[in-house]
């Protein structure tokens, strides 16, 4: 059933759009875990190969987010304005943009693979596995990641359930092909890479079919009536930069955080932070899924000049996110073992992680506030504010804290720094949000 983003109940729309977004992310996470389980069973070095080539995939996904989120928020706004031609032009240029970007990225990564491997510290034993895996992944970038990029547009038009089903089918196919290629055919990491590219390519086929053939879709992908526009590409880039920063800076920050953990805590704490971030991933997915669900509501109504509905959507979403975050925080503080013991039975690691996670997650409610705030500013065409908030969260606050606090309290200082950083970034984001909502309210009056 088609959703009326401009008139239906905000709470109802948020539920309808958020649940599929959350489930879609959980499904993708599960299939990634299964992928690694299969490879680990055949060749443990295969896991090393996948892990050490992650920077290549991070860059790929950074462009997917840059174009996918940048384009989808603009599509929502134009759809709300009733400017279908402009929305279709943005969709068309997003397709051209992701194809060109992935082609250039593939060529550069393959051309400079040897020096990049040296910087990453790829050993002789892992080198052939890493090379075989990443070459297939890179060559599959255009057919595989184009769909993931444009799937953001599917969701931004209110078709969140269809977006989820596309990811679900792809994930099931990936798991089946993993088992076939890795175990039955004995292809090892090559098999995992081929399975990934094929399953991702199905997303591209499904999304293109959705925009070309589906009669319910108000925005169509028309090749004859649209042309490449540098100004449109520039606008997509500007609006998507916050997500690009998030992907790149988040990865760099993870590396920096690990260095401080090794320095002050050693291998056991490195294992501990891996467990903690894995647990946190599932809780933050819920938060990010709700923010994703709010995006088309905010963007559409902003474009339709129904500012009061955009503001109401932000207020309801913020309330829901804070409530869920606080409930999650209380549960994790009281019963961390419920989740930690899923990853380890070793008593010493269990005790260390139970202690660490109680500190690390203290800023959880503020992560949610930061998420909806950055989503809001992108949805109303203020990407620079979102970029500032992302940079604040992913470095400007945390890195100085990491250099100061652990010197006085040791390894606990690393976890305290993370919680403080999340809290400070969230409070600053809330100040920005409240100030802008007041401005928007006066503007409508």
Protein Blocks (a to p, Z undefined) as FASTA:
>chain_A
ZZdfklpcfklmmmmmmmmmmmmmmmmmmmmmmmmmmmmmmommlmmmmmmmmmmmmmmm
mmmmmmmmmmmmmmmmmmmnopaklmmmmmmmmmmmmmmmmmmmmmmmmmmmmmmmmmno
pafklmmmmmmmmmmmmmmmmmmmmmmmmmmmmmmnopamlmmmmmmmmmmmmmmmmmmm
mmmnonmjmlmmmmmmmmmmmmmmmmmmmmmmmmklmbdcdfklpccdfklmmmmmmmmm
mmmmmmmmmmmmmmmmmmmmmmmnojmlmmmmmmmmmmmmmmmmmmmmmmmmmmmmmmmm
mmnopaklmmmmmmmmmmmmmmmmmmmmmmmmmmmmlmmmmmoccfklmmmmmmmmmmmm
mmmmmmmmmmmmmmmmmmnopaklmmmmmmmmnommmmmmmmmmmmmnommlmmmmmmmm
mmmmmmmmmmmmmmmmmmmmmmmZZ
